[in-house]
Amino acid sequence: MRAARIHAYGAADELRVEDVPAPRLGPDDVRVEVHAASVNPVDVKIRSGGQRAVVWLSLPATLGLDLSGVVTEVGARVRGFAVGDEVFGSPSHRRMGTYAEEISVRANELARKPRNLTHLEAASLPLVGLTAWDALVEACELRAGERVLIQAGSGGVGTFAIQLAKHLGATVLTSCSPRNFELVRGLGADEVLDYRTQDFEEVAAGVDVILESVGGEAVDKALRTVRPGGRVAAITAGLPSLTARYGPALGLGMMVARTLKQALGARVRRGVRLSFVTRRPDGQVLGRIAELVEQGRIRPVVDRVFDLGAIADAHRYVETGHARGKVVVRVRPEDP
Ligand SMILES: NC(=O)c1ccc[n+]([C@@H]2O[C@H](COP(=O)([O-])OP(=O)(O)OC[C@H]3O[C@@H](n4cnc5c(N)ncnc54)[C@H](OP(=O)(O)O)[C@@H]3O)[C@@H](O)[C@H]2O)c1
């Protein structure tokens, strides 16, 4: 089968589409014919080696953490999926590899694809949907009537999180640049701030919850901005820059020390709960996300679609940091 692999950590040119053996199927796994994948910023971080303290790759390795496709085989212990089912999902890091014509995934990391979406649309949702869910529903327990700041509302996580927060009954303030104001308002944002000219510490002062995705100093700022007793979910802990500076082991140690200090300080000084969220692969949550999509409460926002053969260009585009919604990879040419 064809797959996009890296043989060494490095720039986007390291991604090569080549013939590789088909994946093995375990008793709890489902084999999926992949129709579409998506590119997430974490793929870029993994490719460049910035995550190597926490994501151990045996090189050469196939990247990719989102898929939509069709079940072609089920493992002996699998219940609930059959050959021919259309599924979507986000495998765990240890089982990544959706930039490929086939993948073997743990069945409990998959759900039925929303019936009203194409594979290209469905592949855009799992990783960002699970992240937004873990941040807003699980970590921050966002409630109806609360005011939430969603940073980078025009990005992959942000476009999903705005819609999820509105579904939960919150008032949504979001940040992006003016060219994306119309997009985020169309997704339900009540207030929009231009992060290039406005300081969110002033505009969002006193919000109940912040979904922080910018990282660096923005995390400390978020802890000062949220109301006393509020909640902050941070999804960017800055591991790649610490790894580049100090190497993987020391970089990881410094990240852990810094995040613990931030969380403890915020709790002691202002009663603020800071959670560092990492996406948890979970087929049940994905099933609930699929229901929201089928009910029309959440829609995918696909910016650009690249063929698997142009995967390096897809990475370069995501690396600009200015995608509008999601960047999707067409794995099967027949998918419109
Ligand atoms: N912890 C986890 O499990 C997890 C999961 C998913 C993502 N993440 C991380 O979260 C971050 C965001 O992910 P993503 O997929 O949403 O990224 P993305 O799609 O690449 O985000 C792009 C968007 O960010 C906006 N943006 C750039 N700089 C900004 C700033 N300073 N303030 C506000 N908006 C800004 C851009 O808006 P304009 O073009 O309008 O400037 C663009 O629309 C990444 O670092 C990613 O690695 C973590």
Ligand as a Chemical Component Dictionary entry (heavy atoms), coordinates in Angstrom:
data_LIG
# 
_chem_comp.id                   LIG 
_chem_comp.type                 NON-POLYMER 
_chem_comp.pdbx_formal_charge   0 
_chem_comp.three_letter_code    LIG 
# 
loop_
_chem_comp_atom.comp_id 
_chem_comp_atom.atom_id 
_chem_comp_atom.alt_atom_id 
_chem_comp_atom.type_symbol 
_chem_comp_atom.charge 
_chem_comp_atom.model_Cartn_x 
_chem_comp_atom.model_Cartn_y 
_chem_comp_atom.model_Cartn_z 
_chem_comp_atom.pdbx_ordinal 
LIG N1  N1  N 0  -3.097 19.297 23.437 1  
LIG C1  C1  C 0  -3.683 18.744 22.394 2  
LIG O1  O1  O 0  -4.137 17.597 22.462 3  
LIG C2  C2  C 0  -3.817 19.546 21.128 4  
LIG C3  C3  C 0  -4.738 19.156 20.163 5  
LIG C4  C4  C 0  -4.885 19.953 19.033 6  
LIG C5  C5  C 0  -4.090 21.082 18.858 7  
LIG N2  N2  N 1  -3.163 21.393 19.796 8  
LIG C6  C6  C 0  -2.311 22.586 19.632 9  
LIG O2  O2  O 0  -3.126 23.739 19.663 10 
LIG C7  C7  C 0  -2.637 24.714 18.765 11 
LIG C8  C8  C 0  -3.748 25.115 17.802 12 
LIG O3  O3  O 0  -4.099 23.990 17.009 13 
LIG P1  P1  P 0  -5.006 24.200 15.715 14 
LIG O4  O4  O 0  -5.167 22.874 15.058 15 
LIG O5  O5  O -1 -6.227 24.963 16.042 16 
LIG O6  O6  O 0  -4.007 25.129 14.857 17 
LIG P2  P2  P 0  -4.214 25.839 13.471 18 
LIG O7  O7  O 0  -5.432 25.322 12.790 19 
LIG O8  O8  O 0  -2.943 25.794 12.728 20 
LIG O9  O9  O 0  -4.475 27.368 13.901 21 
LIG C9  C9  C 0  -4.425 28.336 12.904 22 
LIG C10 C10 C 0  -5.188 29.564 13.353 23 
LIG O10 O10 O 0  -4.548 30.182 14.456 24 
LIG C11 C11 C 0  -4.815 31.568 14.402 25 
LIG N3  N3  N 0  -3.779 32.271 15.157 26 
LIG C12 C12 C 0  -2.449 32.283 14.905 27 
LIG N4  N4  N 0  -1.818 33.002 15.867 28 
LIG C13 C13 C 0  -2.772 33.444 16.730 29 
LIG C14 C14 C 0  -2.757 34.252 17.925 30 
LIG N5  N5  N 0  -1.623 34.737 18.426 31 
LIG N6  N6  N 0  -3.936 34.495 18.536 32 
LIG C15 C15 C 0  -5.077 34.005 18.055 33 
LIG N7  N7  N 0  -5.166 33.265 16.922 34 
LIG C16 C16 C 0  -4.026 32.986 16.285 35 
LIG C17 C17 C 0  -4.802 31.893 12.930 36 
LIG O11 O11 O 0  -5.674 32.953 12.725 37 
LIG P3  P3  P 0  -5.395 34.101 11.622 38 
LIG O12 O12 O 0  -5.022 33.375 10.346 39 
LIG O13 O13 O 0  -6.689 34.829 11.582 40 
LIG O14 O14 O 0  -4.226 34.888 12.125 41 
LIG C18 C18 C 0  -5.289 30.590 12.262 42 
LIG O15 O15 O 0  -6.618 30.656 11.812 43 
LIG C19 C19 C 0  -1.406 24.079 18.095 44 
LIG O16 O16 O 0  -0.248 24.474 18.806 45 
LIG C20 C20 C 0  -1.627 22.597 18.275 46 
LIG O17 O17 O 0  -0.448 21.832 18.265 47 
LIG C21 C21 C 0  -3.006 20.660 20.930 48 
# 
loop_
_chem_comp_bond.comp_id 
_chem_comp_bond.atom_id_1 
_chem_comp_bond.atom_id_2 
_chem_comp_bond.value_order 
_chem_comp_bond.pdbx_ordinal 
LIG N1  C1  SING 1  
LIG C1  O1  DOUB 2  
LIG C1  C2  SING 3  
LIG C2  C3  SING 4  
LIG C2  C21 DOUB 5  
LIG C3  C4  DOUB 6  
LIG C4  C5  SING 7  
LIG C5  N2  DOUB 8  
LIG N2  C6  SING 9  
LIG N2  C21 SING 10 
LIG C6  O2  SING 11 
LIG C6  C20 SING 12 
LIG O2  C7  SING 13 
LIG C7  C8  SING 14 
LIG C7  C19 SING 15 
LIG C8  O3  SING 16 
LIG O3  P1  SING 17 
LIG P1  O4  DOUB 18 
LIG P1  O5  SING 19 
LIG P1  O6  SING 20 
LIG O6  P2  SING 21 
LIG P2  O7  DOUB 22 
LIG P2  O8  SING 23 
LIG P2  O9  SING 24 
LIG O9  C9  SING 25 
LIG C9  C10 SING 26 
LIG C10 O10 SING 27 
LIG C10 C18 SING 28 
LIG O10 C11 SING 29 
LIG C11 N3  SING 30 
LIG C11 C17 SING 31 
LIG N3  C12 SING 32 
LIG N3  C16 SING 33 
LIG C12 N4  DOUB 34 
LIG N4  C13 SING 35 
LIG C13 C14 SING 36 
LIG C13 C16 DOUB 37 
LIG C14 N5  SING 38 
LIG C14 N6  DOUB 39 
LIG N6  C15 SING 40 
LIG C15 N7  DOUB 41 
LIG N7  C16 SING 42 
LIG C17 O11 SING 43 
LIG C17 C18 SING 44 
LIG O11 P3  SING 45 
LIG P3  O12 DOUB 46 
LIG P3  O13 SING 47 
LIG P3  O14 SING 48 
LIG C18 O15 SING 49 
LIG C19 O16 SING 50 
LIG C19 C20 SING 51 
LIG C20 O17 SING 52 
# 
